[in-house]
Amino acid sequence: MRSYETLVDATNDLIKRGYTANLSLDGDTIDDKAQNIHMSADDFEIDEFYRFEGASNPDDMSIIYAVSSPKYNLKGVLINAYGTYADNSESAIAAKLHHHQVSDHLHGNDRPSA
């Protein structure tokens, strides 16, 4: 499992490893706006994720996901808040993202399964 000091370090390393699409969470889809791609929960996999807490403010928390989609032949990075500023969406996308976080903690893993 890789370890990163900052969100920027994680982002830069994932980009170097081919996760070049800049993804965003938009309701019920994860989007690559540059390519006009809108992925539902069944269209992507979460390959890795890393959590970060702000050095000066514990409420400033974010998580970075390394996302891949064989269907759309893309690999990208999705950065999302968790904790106080989290998107509390009830969408299938949010459920899938949350499942990977909770599942690993319940099973005592510090990293997502490959």
C-alpha positions, -999 to 999 in steps of 0.1 A, spaced: 0 0 0 13 34 -9 15 62 16 12 99 8 19 129 29 -5 152 10 -34 151 -13 -12 167 -40 14 140 -36 -13 113 -41 -28 131 -71 5 136 -88 15 99 -83 -19 86 -96 -15 108 -127 20 94 -133 4 59 -130 -21 67 -157 -51 80 -138 -53 111 -160 -90 119 -162 -103 146 -139 -135 131 -125 -163 148 -106 -192 135 -87 -225 148 -101 -255 133 -84 -260 98 -98 -230 98 -120 -192 102 -120 -183 125 -149 -153 131 -171 -165 164 -184 -136 167 -209 -148 136 -227 -185 141 -220 -186 107 -201 -212 101 -174 -206 68 -155 -232 51 -134 -222 29 -105 -219 -2 -128 -196 16 -152 -165 19 -130 -143 3 -103 -125 19 -74 -89 7 -76 -75 26 -47 -84 53 -23 -66 75 3 -79 98 30 -64 131 41 -72 154 70 -63 191 69 -33 200 90 -49 231 104 -85 220 105 -97 184 112 -130 193 94 -110 198 62 -110 162 52 -110 147 17 -106 114 0 -90 106 -33 -102 77 -54 -83 61 -83 -112 51 -106 -110 29 -137 -137 21 -163 -131 -7 -189 -164 3 -205 -151 38 -213 -114 29 -214 -104 55 -189 -86 59 -156 -90 89 -135 -89 107 -101 -120 116 -81 -115 139 -51 -144 142 -26 -149 155 9 -158 133 38 -167 141 73 -183 175 80 -183 186 43 -192 152 28 -217 148 1 -245 129 19 -261 118 -13 -283 87 -13 -272 79 -49 -258 45 -60 -225 62 -67 -223 75 -31 -232 41 -18 -205 24 -39 -179 49 -28 -189 46 9 -191 7 7 -154 5 -3 -144 27 27 -166 9 53 -159 -26 39 -121 -22 43 -124 -9 79 -148 -37 89 -123 -63 76 -93 -46 93 -77 -36 61 -59 -3 57 -63 -4 20 -88 -13 -6 -89 -48 -20 -73 -51 -54 
